[in-house]
Amino acid sequence: MEAAIFEEQLKILLNNFNVVSLNYLCALLADGAQIPPNTVAITVDDGYEDFYFFAYPVLKKHSIPATVYITTEFVEQKIWLWPDLIEYILKTTKYKDYSTALSGDIISFKLTDSEYKMKAWNDIADHCLILSDSAKNIFIKELAQDMGVAVPDKPTEEYRALSWEQIYDMQHNGIDFGSDTCTHPKLTKIETQDELLYEIKVSKQKIQEKLDTEISSFCYPNGTKADFNDNIKNIVKNAGYKNAVAAYFDLDTHDDLFELQRHGISNDMLHFNKIMYGVESLSKVIRRS
């Protein structure tokens, strides 16, 4: 998102809405308190470094709170986020076309321009979402080899995570932090309970140790209804979190603190205004009826 558009959106929120931190909003929900009209909480997933340079200065300028969910091994520069890894491979390869097996079918991709590469990325990423975590990692490794791409050990500048130093700075200036797991897997594709505990519990512990503060909020990676289940929600609760956020919004109940629904926003100001002034929700009501 462009910084100027983000600031324009924040000004709309400041002038017309009650902007609070997610932790404050969840405390009200937990207490059964009445939520003031037009209350909004801002959240940001994954913890990319560009947030520090573009979004954070605008939030700080207007004294607006936000919650950023970080993937600990990404921050520690131990891993790439896997969707970025696919994008890097497709951008870097010198191949102009490529064929691979996706869901049992041989699929051929043109890679002659950015539009074709984006289509390939969508199809390959969708395929990775149905694989187990271990199978996904093997698939992406073989993809890089097949396309003749040597992947750097650490993400390149375009895909870089926040550093702990940047996180410390923001922590003291109105930004809260939550966990987006250790490695950002699709949690429902993890094969053992121990692996789930690592992703959910150890990520919390690492952030708490680094920031010397309680981490109470969790973010389900990808965040669709297919990305978590009751078992995962219970692990999140038992790990000591007080709330968890998803990445979809529908018309069902919104009072489950471990399935908090969210709207996604972008540079599209028309879409932003439709969300903020209820047009998007009204359209869903009309479609449902």
C-alpha positions in Angstrom: 0.0 0.0 0.0 1.2 3.5 -0.8 2.0 5.7 2.3 0.0 8.7 1.0 -3.1 6.6 0.5 -2.7 4.9 3.9 -2.5 8.4 5.5 -5.6 9.4 3.6 -7.4 6.4 5.0 -6.1 7.1 8.5 -7.5 10.6 8.4 -10.9 9.2 7.5 -10.7 6.9 10.5 -9.6 9.7 12.8 -12.4 12.1 11.7 -15.2 9.6 11.6 -14.4 6.6 13.7 -13.2 5.5 17.2 -9.7 4.1 16.7 -8.5 1.9 19.5 -5.9 -0.8 20.1 -6.9 -4.4 19.4 -6.0 -5.3 23.0 -8.3 -2.6 24.4 -11.2 -3.7 22.1 -10.7 -7.3 23.1 -10.7 -6.3 26.8 -14.1 -4.7 26.3 -15.4 -7.8 24.5 -14.1 -10.1 27.2 -15.8 -8.0 29.9 -19.1 -7.9 28.0 -18.9 -4.1 27.9 -20.8 -2.1 25.3 -18.5 -1.3 22.3 -18.7 2.4 21.3 -20.2 3.0 17.8 -17.8 3.0 14.9 -14.9 1.4 16.9 -12.0 0.3 14.7 -8.8 -1.5 15.5 -5.9 -1.7 13.0 -3.9 -4.9 12.5 -1.0 -5.8 10.1 0.2 -9.3 9.4 3.6 -10.9 8.8 5.9 -8.1 9.9 7.6 -6.9 6.7 10.3 -4.3 7.1 8.5 -1.8 4.7 5.9 -1.3 7.5 8.6 0.4 9.6 9.5 2.8 6.8 6.1 3.6 5.3 3.2 2.8 7.6 4.7 3.2 11.0 5.8 6.9 10.5 2.2 7.8 9.5 0.7 5.9 12.5 3.2 7.6 14.8 2.5 11.1 13.3 -1.2 10.7 14.1 -0.8 8.8 17.4 -2.8 5.9 16.1 -2.4 2.5 17.7 -2.0 -0.7 15.7 -1.1 -4.4 16.3 1.6 -6.1 14.1 1.8 -9.9 13.9 5.3 -11.2 13.5 6.6 -14.5 12.3 9.6 -15.1 14.6 11.9 -17.1 12.4 11.3 -14.6 9.6 12.3 -11.8 11.9 15.4 -13.8 12.9 16.2 -14.1 9.2 16.2 -17.9 9.4 13.5 -18.3 6.7 11.7 -16.8 3.8 7.9 -16.6 3.9 7.0 -19.3 1.5 4.7 -17.2 -0.8 7.6 -14.7 -1.2 10.0 -17.6 -2.1 7.7 -18.7 -4.9 7.5 -15.1 -6.2 11.3 -14.7 -6.0 11.8 -17.9 -8.0 9.3 -16.8 -10.7 10.8 -13.3 -10.9 14.4 -14.5 -11.1 14.2 -17.5 -13.4 15.4 -17.0 -17.0 12.9 -19.6 -18.2 10.1 -18.3 -20.5 7.8 -21.2 -19.8 7.5 -24.0 -17.3 5.5 -27.2 -16.7 4.8 -29.0 -13.5 2.3 -31.3 -11.8 -0.3 -29.5 -9.8 -3.0 -31.6 -8.1 -2.3 -34.5 -10.4 -2.4 -32.6 -13.7 0.5 -31.3 -15.7 0.1 -27.5 -15.9 2.1 -25.3 -18.3 2.9 -21.7 -17.5 4.1 -18.8 -19.7 6.6 -16.7 -17.8 7.2 -14.0 -20.5 6.0 -11.0 -18.4 4.9 -10.0 -14.9 1.2 -10.7 -15.6 1.9 -14.3 -16.6 4.2 -14.7 -13.7 1.5 -13.5 -11.3 -0.9 -16.0 -12.7 1.7 -18.7 -12.2 2.3 -17.5 -8.7 -1.5 -17.7 -7.9 -1.8 -21.3 -9.2 1.4 -22.5 -7.6 0.6 -20.9 -4.2 -2.9 -22.4 -4.3 -1.4 -25.8 -4.9 1.0 -25.3 -1.9 -2.0 -24.6 0.3 -3.3 -28.1 -0.1 0.1 -29.8 0.7 1.4 -30.8 4.1 4.0 -28.4 5.4 6.9 -30.8 4.7 5.6 -31.6 1.2 5.2 -27.8 0.5 8.8 -27.2 1.4 10.1 -30.0 -0.8 7.9 -28.8 -3.7 9.3 -25.2 -3.5 12.9 -26.5 -3.2 12.4 -28.6 -6.3 10.7 -25.6 -8.1 13.8 -23.5 -7.5 16.1 -26.3 -8.8 13.9 -26.9 -11.9 13.8 -23.1 -12.7 17.6 -22.7 -12.3 17.3 -20.3 -9.4 19.8 -20.2 -6.5 17.8 -18.8 -3.6 19.7 -16.7 -1.1 19.8 -17.9 2.5 18.1 -14.7 3.7 15.3 -12.8 2.1 16.4 -10.0 -0.3 15.5 -6.4 0.5 12.1 -6.5 -1.2 11.0 -9.4 1.1 12.9 -8.5 4.3 11.3 -8.7 7.8 11.3 -6.2 10.6 14.4 -6.4 12.8 14.1 -6.7 16.6 15.6 -3.2 16.8 12.8 -1.8 14.7 10.3 -3.7 16.7 11.7 -2.3 20.0 11.4 1.2 18.6 7.8 0.7 17.6 6.9 -1.0 20.8 7.6 2.3 22.6 5.5 4.3 20.2 2.0 2.9 20.2 2.5 -0.4 18.3 1.5 -3.7 19.9 2.8 -7.0 18.7 1.3 -10.5 18.3 2.4 -13.8 17.0 2.0 -15.0 13.5 3.7 -18.3 14.4 7.3 -19.3 14.0 7.4 -20.2 10.3 4.0 -19.1 8.9 2.7 -22.5 7.9 -0.8 -23.5 7.0 -1.7 -24.8 10.5 -4.3 -27.3 9.3 -1.6 -29.0 7.2 0.9 -29.6 10.1 1.2 -33.3 10.8 1.9 -33.5 14.5 0.7 -31.9 17.7 4.2 -31.1 18.7 4.8 -29.1 15.6 1.6 -27.1 16.2 2.7 -26.4 19.8 6.1 -25.1 18.4 4.4 -22.8 16.0 1.9 -21.4 18.4 3.5 -21.6 21.9 7.2 -21.1 21.1 6.5 -18.1 18.9 4.7 -16.5 21.8 7.6 -17.3 24.2 10.2 -15.9 21.8 8.4 -12.6 21.3 7.8 -12.2 25.1 11.4 -12.8 25.9 12.6 -10.3 23.3 10.1 -7.6 24.2 9.7 -8.3 27.9 6.0 -8.0 27.7 3.0 -10.3 27.6 1.9 -11.3 24.1 -1.8 -11.9 24.1 -2.9 -11.9 20.4 -2.4 -14.6 17.8 -2.9 -14.5 14.0 -3.8 -17.6 12.0 -1.5 -17.7 9.0 -3.5 -17.1 5.8 -6.6 -16.8 8.0 -9.4 -18.4 6.0 -11.9 -20.8 7.6 -9.8 -23.7 6.1 -6.7 -22.5 8.0 -7.7 -23.3 11.5 -10.1 -25.6 13.4 -11.3 -26.2 17.0 -8.1 -28.2 17.9 -5.9 -25.3 16.8 -8.1 -22.7 18.6 -7.8 -24.7 21.8 -4.0 -24.9 21.5 -4.0 -21.1 21.0 -6.2 -20.7 24.2 -4.1 -23.1 26.2 -0.9 -21.3 25.1 -2.1 -18.3 27.1 -3.3 -16.0 24.3 -6.4 -13.9 25.0 -7.5 -13.5 21.4 -6.8 -14.6 17.8 -7.6 -13.0 14.5 -8.7 -14.5 11.1 -8.5 -12.9 7.7 -12.1 -13.0 6.5 -15.3 -11.2 7.3 -18.8 -12.6 7.0 -22.2 -12.0 8.5 -22.0 -14.6 11.3 -21.4 -13.9 14.9 -18.4 -11.7 15.7 -18.1 -12.3 19.4 -15.6 -15.2 19.4 -12.4 -13.8 20.8 -10.5 -16.6 19.1 -11.9 -16.1 15.7 -12.0 -12.3 15.3 -12.9 -11.5 11.8 -11.2 -8.7 9.8 -11.6 -6.7 6.7 -8.6 -6.5 4.3 -7.8 -3.1 2.8 -5.6 -1.9 -0.1 -5.0 1.2 -2.2 -8.5 1.0 -3.5 -10.2 4.0 -1.8 -13.7 3.1 -3.1 -13.4 -0.4 -1.6 -12.1 1.1 1.7 -15.1 3.5 1.9 -17.5 0.7 1.1 -16.0 -1.3 4.0 -15.9 1.5 6.5 -19.4 2.9 5.8 -21.1 -0.5 5.7 -21.8 -0.9 2.0 -19.7 -4.1 1.8 -21.7 -5.7 4.7 -25.0 -4.5 3.3 -24.1 -6.1 -0.1 -23.5 -9.4 1.7 -26.8 -9.2 3.5 -28.6 -8.5 0.1 -26.7 -11.4 -1.6 -27.6 -13.8 1.3 -31.3 -12.9 1.2 
